Amino acid sequence: MSILRPFLSRVIRHGRLTVIAPDGTQELFGEPAPGFPEVVLRFASAKGMRRIILDPRLGAAEAFMDGDMQIEQGDIMELIQLLRMNTPWDRGSKLKDRGPAGRALDWAKTRINSINRRGRSRANVAHHYDIGNDLYRLFLDSDMQYSCAYWPRADMTLEEAQAAKKAHIAAKLALAPGQRVLDIGCGWGGMAITLAKLADVRVHGITLSEEQLALARQRAAAEGLADRVTFELVDYRDLAAREPGAFDRIVSVGMFEHVGARNFDTFFRAAANLMTADGVMLLHTIGRFGRPGSTDAFTRKYIFPGGYIPALSETLAASEKSRLIVTDVETLRLHYALTLRQWYARTLAHRGDIVAMMDERFFRMWTFYLAGATAAFESGGMGNYQVQFARSRHALPLTRDYMAAAEARYRAMLNQGDPIVTRT
């Protein structure tokens, strides 16, 4: 009996997992079932098995990255899917790979790790986003939207779904010509450029990534929008001190996850101070279903140091302290899973390019990250929230009808020969 049997026999009931030990002996877990993957693992060394026992999530990731754990049938997406499908969050199940002491330690490490002062915030952003624009071009859509797309239809292309996301968000901002819009965490500039074109507004995007800043500025200039779409390398806290009340609208997509749990109050206070008296903000963020939790060790170490996925309760409680009125909340339950599967497929299709650009270990790490994230949104406790805030109860129409009308108009504009989507 291998050292993995106590853990795997408890978790794998549906689907089949075959584990081949370094000496060639095999163990079978679970029973084949419709819709559940069948995966075969081979361990090259006992070290790989011990790593998983000592720290199941980080250990499995590093064993896979280093080649100690090899997948002979299926792939890393199917392996993680098999584990998560057997422990769906919706039915009260979870991967019980940490005891109470371990969970308390993870919680403490998450809070300490997410004390994101200005210098540390910039370093954390650089860790993930300054690894090269060429890598992101290989698996993102043509507009380089690195956040959850929006899928009104399951048969859409990734490009169509990301355009639909931008229209969906723009409609919730209740834009009017001439308004000044702030994009906090602007990425490579696609959202800012699109908003400027859709609604004739002026947009200022801020980022802490040198790579994103350079490309965003280049794209705005190429579109002839440098006079209306500007970008800056600045922390949101510093901008709030410099330009109070300067913006009619704020949009933030996929940035709040990097703020850190200790800084939620600071973020919303800065956002409130940056807006005019009748300002509106749309926050698009990954969110945790249920109660607050912690960031797993693999994500803290390799993917998003300093990051933390908030529960909705944490997000709203922090916003209330700055007297921001929550005017609309939408939960996107499976949209990110659909997006991530597209990114994963494109990553596999460009394996040779990514290995040549980075190395084999990085490629395995990246696929582990995308596969784990997909499973978290399909069976785990993750989703996406779009939360609309207003500083005044009079800032928006009394009903939500304006959203649907604006979204239909914006989607029509985006679909007319693709005149809005910018190219890299």
HUTA-V240415 format. One record per helix or strand of 2 or more residues. SS is the DSSP state (a for helix, b for strand). FROM is the first residue (numbers start at 1). TO is the last residue. Records with the same first field share a line. If there is no record, write none. Layout:
SS = FROM-TO  FROM-TO
This chain:
a = 5-11  46-54  56-66  76-85  89-91  100-113  118-129  133-139  158-172  190-199  210-222  236-242  256-258  261-274  297-303  312-320  335-349  351-357  360-378  401-415
b = 16-20  26-29  38-43  69-73  180-184  202-207  229-233  247-253  275-288  310-311  325-332  382-390
